[in-house]
Amino acid sequence: MNNLYLSPEAQDDLSEIKAYIAEDLENPQAALSTVTKITKTIRMLQEHALIGVPLSAIADVNSDYRYLISGSYMIFYRVTGKDVFIDRVLYGRRDYLRILFGDIAEDEISQL
């Protein structure tokens, strides 16, 4: 069994997702359901750390990030031995490369 570690950013992402759906969209039940589904997807990594797709399969970046899809959200994580580090949980339509890599992604994207 793998060890799961949620970064402070990933924890904030989950809180923000829940708050946005519950408060802005005024649907607390959907907020709870969405975060529960994301959490269940993350827990799958305890048994199957490599189940996610390498980020390099969809973007021209040299990275050890992998990702899983949970509904409309993307879970970005890294695997080191038996440790799985959940770095971010982002809405799939956000500019996740810029969020994950900042200016590095901008430079690489502009070269494409």
N, CA, C and O of each residue as an XYZ file, in Angstrom:
448
protein
N       0.844     -1.183      0.000
C       0.000      0.000      0.000
C       0.888      1.245      0.000
O       1.887      1.308      0.716
N       0.513      2.224     -0.805
C       1.273      3.464     -0.916
C       0.825      4.479      0.132
O      -0.307      4.445      0.614
N       1.734      5.371      0.467
C       1.437      6.469      1.384
C       0.980      7.671      0.564
O       1.618      8.021     -0.428
N      -0.114      8.302      0.967
C      -0.624      9.481      0.275
C      -0.302     10.735      1.070
O      -0.467     10.771      2.289
N       0.157     11.760      0.368
C       0.456     13.050      0.984
C      -0.207     14.144      0.161
O       0.076     14.281     -1.030
N      -1.081     14.920      0.777
C      -1.718     16.048      0.109
C      -0.952     17.319      0.445
O      -0.755     17.643      1.616
N      -0.526     18.028     -0.577
C       0.166     19.295     -0.357
C      -0.821     20.315      0.212
O      -2.033     20.145      0.082
N      -0.309     21.365      0.835
C      -1.207     22.430      1.301
C      -2.033     23.015      0.147
O      -3.195     23.377      0.331
N      -1.424     23.105     -1.040
C      -2.148     23.627     -2.203
C      -3.302     22.709     -2.597
O      -4.392     23.182     -2.917
N      -3.063     21.396     -2.576
C      -4.127     20.440     -2.906
C      -5.250     20.509     -1.871
O      -6.427     20.425     -2.222
N      -4.887     20.663     -0.601
C      -5.907     20.804      0.442
C      -6.728     22.070      0.215
O      -7.951     22.063      0.352
N      -6.033     23.166     -0.136
C      -6.737     24.419     -0.439
C      -7.638     24.256     -1.659
O      -8.763     24.755     -1.684
N      -7.125     23.545     -2.682
C      -7.931     23.316     -3.888
C      -9.242     22.626     -3.535
O     -10.306     23.035     -3.999
N      -9.170     21.584     -2.718
C     -10.383     20.853     -2.330
C     -11.347     21.749     -1.547
O     -12.559     21.700     -1.757
N     -10.807     22.557     -0.656
C     -11.652     23.488      0.112
C     -12.311     24.509     -0.801
O     -13.488     24.833     -0.637
N     -11.544     25.018     -1.769
C     -12.078     26.017     -2.696
C     -13.135     25.414     -3.621
O     -14.134     26.064     -3.928
N     -12.919     24.185     -4.061
C     -13.908     23.503     -4.900
C     -15.217     23.368     -4.130
O     -16.293     23.678     -4.641
N     -15.102     22.901     -2.895
C     -16.296     22.706     -2.070
C     -17.010     24.033     -1.825
O     -18.233     24.113     -1.943
N     -16.253     25.064     -1.486
C     -16.856     26.371     -1.210
C     -17.505     26.959     -2.458
O     -18.600     27.516     -2.377
N     -16.856     26.845     -3.595
C     -17.400     27.400     -4.835
C     -18.740     26.752     -5.183
O     -19.714     27.441     -5.484
N     -18.775     25.436     -5.139
C     -20.009     24.737     -5.509
C     -21.103     24.995     -4.471
O     -22.259     25.224     -4.826
N     -20.735     24.957     -3.196
C     -21.729     25.137     -2.129
C     -22.251     26.567     -2.060
O     -23.454     26.786     -1.921
N     -21.345     27.542     -2.158
C     -21.735     28.933     -1.939
C     -22.071     29.662     -3.237
O     -23.153     30.233     -3.366
N     -21.155     29.644     -4.193
C     -21.383     30.392     -5.434
C     -22.472     29.750     -6.290
O     -23.317     30.443     -6.857
N     -22.445     28.431     -6.377
C     -23.463     27.732     -7.161
C     -24.673     27.340     -6.321
O     -25.656     26.805     -6.832
N     -24.581     27.616     -5.020
C     -25.667     27.359     -4.069
C     -26.165     25.917     -4.116
O     -27.366     25.654     -4.174
N     -25.204     24.990     -4.090
C     -25.570     23.573     -4.134
C     -24.667     22.778     -3.186
O     -23.747     22.094     -3.635
N     -24.928     22.865     -1.875
C     -24.084     22.178     -0.897
C     -24.026     20.664     -1.091
O     -22.992     20.044     -0.841
N     -25.120     20.076     -1.530
C     -25.134     18.623     -1.734
C     -24.183     18.231     -2.871
O     -23.447     17.251     -2.759
N     -24.203     18.995     -3.955
C     -23.288     18.722     -5.068
C     -21.843     18.966     -4.647
O     -20.939     18.260     -5.095
N     -21.620     19.957     -3.792
C     -20.270     20.241     -3.302
C     -19.714     19.040     -2.548
O     -18.586     18.608     -2.789
N     -20.510     18.511     -1.642
C     -20.084     17.347     -0.863
C     -19.864     16.140     -1.767
O     -18.879     15.418     -1.615
N     -20.762     15.927     -2.691
C     -20.655     14.799     -3.619
C     -19.398     14.902     -4.484
O     -18.703     13.909     -4.698
N     -19.113     16.105     -4.979
C     -17.943     16.315     -5.835
C     -16.652     16.057     -5.075
O     -15.774     15.345     -5.563
N     -16.532     16.630     -3.887
C     -15.308     16.448     -3.097
C     -15.165     14.995     -2.652
O     -14.050     14.475     -2.606
N     -16.260     14.340     -2.328
C     -16.214     12.919     -1.964
C     -15.715     12.083     -3.137
O     -14.893     11.185     -2.954
N     -16.205     12.370     -4.332
C     -15.772     11.636     -5.520
C     -14.281     11.851     -5.785
O     -13.561     10.903     -6.096
N     -13.821     13.092     -5.661
C     -12.400     13.388     -5.859
C     -11.565     12.639     -4.825
O     -10.534     12.057     -5.161
N     -12.003     12.653     -3.578
C     -11.282     11.973     -2.502
C     -11.203     10.469     -2.752
O     -10.162      9.857     -2.515
N     -12.289      9.871     -3.226
C     -12.268      8.439     -3.550
C     -11.286      8.146     -4.676
O     -10.581      7.137     -4.647
N     -11.242      9.026     -5.661
C     -10.292      8.853     -6.764
C      -8.863      8.925     -6.241
O      -8.017      8.118     -6.626
N      -8.594      9.881     -5.369
C      -7.257     10.011     -4.779
C      -6.896      8.747     -3.999
O      -5.762      8.275     -4.079
N      -7.836      8.206     -3.257
C      -7.561      7.003     -2.452
C      -7.202      5.792     -3.309
O      -6.515      4.886     -2.837
N      -7.656      5.767     -4.557
C      -7.283      4.667     -5.456
C      -5.766      4.593     -5.628
O      -5.218      3.529     -5.917
N      -5.097      5.724     -5.448
C      -3.644      5.766     -5.610
C      -2.916      4.994     -4.512
O      -1.744      4.654     -4.675
N      -3.586      4.716     -3.406
C      -2.964      3.912     -2.352
C      -2.633      2.521     -2.870
O      -1.613      1.942     -2.494
N      -3.478      1.989     -3.721
C      -3.271      0.643     -4.259
C      -2.632      0.649     -5.645
O      -1.900     -0.276     -5.998
N      -2.908      1.685     -6.426
C      -2.475      1.706     -7.830
C      -1.870      3.065     -8.167
O      -2.509      3.876     -8.837
N      -0.662      3.318     -7.714
C      -0.042      4.633     -7.865
C       0.169      5.038     -9.318
O       0.156      6.228     -9.632
N       0.361      4.078    -10.199
C       0.662      4.413    -11.591
C      -0.576      4.391    -12.483
O      -0.460      4.356    -13.708
N      -1.757      4.412    -11.874
C      -2.995      4.366    -12.653
C      -3.186      5.631    -13.500
O      -3.842      5.586    -14.540
N      -2.626      6.736    -13.065
C      -2.778      7.995    -13.792
C      -1.916      8.053    -15.038
O      -0.983      7.268    -15.210
N      -2.245      8.989    -15.895
C      -1.541      9.193    -17.157
C      -0.382     10.162    -16.926
O      -0.554     11.158    -16.223
N       0.797      9.896    -17.502
C       1.878     10.879    -17.399
C       1.457     12.196    -18.056
O       0.868     12.188    -19.137
N       1.752     13.304    -17.420
C       1.406     14.606    -17.973
C       2.064     14.815    -19.331
O       1.512     15.497    -20.195
N       3.230     14.234    -19.518
C       3.944     14.375    -20.794
C       3.179     13.745    -21.961
O       3.514     13.996    -23.119
N       2.164     12.936    -21.675
C       1.355     12.332    -22.742
C       0.410     13.345    -23.384
O      -0.035     13.140    -24.513
N       0.100     14.432    -22.682
C      -0.824     15.426    -23.234
C      -0.208     16.806    -23.381
O      -0.814     17.694    -23.982
N       0.991     16.999    -22.839
C       1.645     18.304    -22.921
C       3.135     18.094    -23.148
O       3.719     17.120    -22.674
N       3.729     19.007    -23.871
C       5.149     18.905    -24.181
C       5.967     19.469    -23.017
O       6.598     20.520    -23.130
N       5.940     18.747    -21.902
C       6.697     19.147    -20.719
C       7.466     17.940    -20.192
O       6.983     16.808    -20.232
N       8.639     18.201    -19.710
C       9.454     17.152    -19.104
C       9.167     17.184    -17.603
O       9.681     18.039    -16.881
N       8.350     16.252    -17.147
C       7.888     16.284    -15.765
C       7.574     14.878    -15.289
O       7.253     13.994    -16.084
N       7.671     14.684    -13.987
C       7.278     13.395    -13.419
C       5.830     13.416    -12.928
O       5.384     12.475    -12.271
N       5.094     14.489    -13.245
C       3.680     14.545    -12.883
C       2.878     13.496    -13.636
O       3.142     13.193    -14.800
N       1.902     12.957    -12.944
C       0.869     12.117    -13.535
C      -0.448     12.785    -13.164
O      -0.492     13.646    -12.285
N      -1.513     12.385    -13.836
C      -2.802     12.968    -13.481
C      -3.912     11.943    -13.607
O      -3.835     10.989    -14.380
N      -4.939     12.177    -12.821
C      -6.183     11.406    -12.866
C      -7.320     12.388    -13.092
O      -7.253     13.543    -12.671
N      -8.354     11.921    -13.755
C      -9.556     12.728    -13.953
C     -10.616     12.243    -12.965
O     -10.830     11.043    -12.794
N     -11.264     13.196    -12.331
C     -12.396     12.893    -11.453
C     -13.489     13.897    -11.790
O     -13.457     15.038    -11.328
N     -14.448     13.474    -12.590
C     -15.483     14.400    -13.047
C     -14.856     15.487    -13.897
O     -14.205     15.198    -14.902
N     -15.048     16.736    -13.499
C     -14.496     17.882    -14.231
C     -13.135     18.316    -13.695
O     -12.619     19.360    -14.094
N     -12.555     17.534    -12.806
C     -11.329     17.936    -12.125
C     -10.163     17.024    -12.473
O     -10.337     15.841    -12.764
N      -8.970     17.608    -12.435
C      -7.741     16.867    -12.697
C      -6.911     16.846    -11.415
O      -6.686     17.878    -10.784
N      -6.470     15.664    -11.053
C      -5.653     15.474     -9.856
C      -4.221     15.274    -10.332
O      -3.930     14.302    -11.028
N      -3.324     16.185     -9.963
C      -1.929     16.112    -10.379
C      -1.091     15.582     -9.222
O      -1.170     16.080     -8.099
N      -0.289     14.569     -9.516
C       0.483     13.929     -8.453
C       1.808     13.395     -8.988
O       2.019     13.272    -10.194
N       2.693     13.081     -8.037
C       4.000     12.487     -8.338
C       4.176     11.249     -7.472
O       3.659     11.173     -6.358
N       4.914     10.280     -8.004
C       5.175      9.035     -7.276
C       6.673      8.915     -7.044
O       7.473      9.045     -7.970
N       7.038      8.665     -5.791
C       8.426      8.401     -5.427
C       8.420      7.161     -4.545
O       8.084      7.225     -3.363
N       8.796      6.036     -5.132
C       8.764      4.779     -4.382
C       7.349      4.451     -3.953
O       6.456      4.322     -4.790
N       7.141      4.316     -2.650
C       5.818      4.006     -2.093
C       5.063      5.269     -1.659
O       3.999      5.180     -1.046
N       5.614      6.430     -1.978
C       4.992      7.696     -1.594
C       4.340      8.357     -2.802
O       4.947      8.471     -3.868
N       3.095      8.791     -2.619
C       2.348      9.486     -3.666
C       2.044     10.889     -3.145
O       1.389     11.058     -2.116
N       2.531     11.882     -3.872
C       2.371     13.273     -3.476
C       1.317     13.934     -4.361
O       1.540     14.136     -5.555
N       0.180     14.268     -3.780
C      -0.891     14.955     -4.493
C      -0.565     16.444     -4.418
O      -0.612     17.046     -3.346
N      -0.233     17.031     -5.569
C       0.199     18.424     -5.578
C      -0.928     19.417     -5.825
O      -0.984     20.463     -5.179
N      -1.822     19.102     -6.748
C      -2.917     20.021     -7.057
C      -4.154     19.247     -7.483
O      -4.061     18.129     -7.989
N      -5.310     19.859     -7.273
C      -6.591     19.359     -7.776
C      -7.239     20.558     -8.466
O      -7.679     21.500     -7.808
N      -7.292     20.513     -9.800
C      -7.696     21.689    -10.568
C      -8.861     21.387    -11.499
O      -8.998     20.277    -12.013
N      -9.686     22.389    -11.702
C     -10.763     22.284    -12.672
C     -10.128     22.066    -14.042
O      -9.177     22.759    -14.403
N     -10.639     21.123    -14.795
C     -10.027     20.703    -16.046
C      -9.894     21.768    -17.107
O      -9.064     21.634    -18.006
N     -10.687     22.823    -17.033
C     -10.609     23.882    -18.041
C      -9.680     25.016    -17.642
O      -9.504     25.971    -18.399
N      -9.093     24.919    -16.477
C      -8.122     25.942    -16.065
C      -6.817     25.735    -16.810
O      -6.573     24.665    -17.367
N      -5.995     26.745    -16.817
C      -4.686     26.667    -17.465
C      -3.729     25.953    -16.507
O      -2.882     26.576    -15.868
N      -3.888     24.635    -16.428
C      -3.153     23.866    -15.422
C      -1.649     23.893    -15.646
O      -0.898     23.823    -14.673
N      -1.174     23.991    -16.886
C       0.274     24.058    -17.111
C       0.856     25.315    -16.483
O       1.905     25.260    -15.841
N       0.194     26.427    -16.660
C       0.681     27.677    -16.067
C       0.609     27.599    -14.543
O       1.503     28.088    -13.853
N      -0.443     26.989    -14.022
C      -0.577     26.868    -12.568
C       0.517     25.956    -12.007
O       1.110     26.260    -10.973
N       0.780     24.846    -12.686
C       1.783     23.894    -12.198
C       3.214     24.387    -12.379
O       4.059     24.191    -11.506
N       3.481     25.030    -13.517
C       4.865     25.351    -13.865
C       5.170     26.836    -13.958
O       6.341     27.201    -14.061
N       4.182     27.698    -13.927
C       4.417     29.136    -13.997
C       5.075     29.551    -15.292
O       4.654     29.129    -16.369
N       6.110     30.379    -15.197
C       6.781     30.932    -16.369
C       7.462     29.875    -17.217
O       7.615     30.062    -18.424
N       7.873     28.772    -16.617
C       8.530     27.709    -17.388
C       7.575     27.201    -18.456
O       7.972     27.008    -19.605
N       6.336     26.986    -18.090
C       5.349     26.493    -19.057
C       5.114     27.523    -20.147
O       4.963     27.155    -21.312
N       5.077     28.811    -19.800
C       4.876     29.844    -20.804
C       5.993     29.804    -21.836
O       5.729     29.891    -23.035
N       7.247     29.671    -21.382
C       8.384     29.619    -22.297
C       8.299     28.408    -23.208
O       8.523     28.524    -24.412
N       7.976     27.239    -22.649
C       7.898     26.021    -23.452
C       6.734     26.074    -24.424
O       6.855     25.616    -25.560
N       5.612     26.624    -23.992
C       4.441     26.709    -24.862
C       4.720     27.655    -26.021
O       4.320     27.377    -27.152
N       5.399     28.766    -25.760
C       5.668     29.726    -26.827
C       6.632     29.167    -27.866
O       6.678     29.661    -28.993
N       7.402     28.142    -27.503
C       8.337     27.531    -28.444
C       7.665     26.501    -29.337
O       8.268     26.056    -30.314
N       6.439     26.111    -29.029
C       5.745     25.088    -29.823
C       5.293     25.625    -31.153
O       4.693     24.895    -31.942
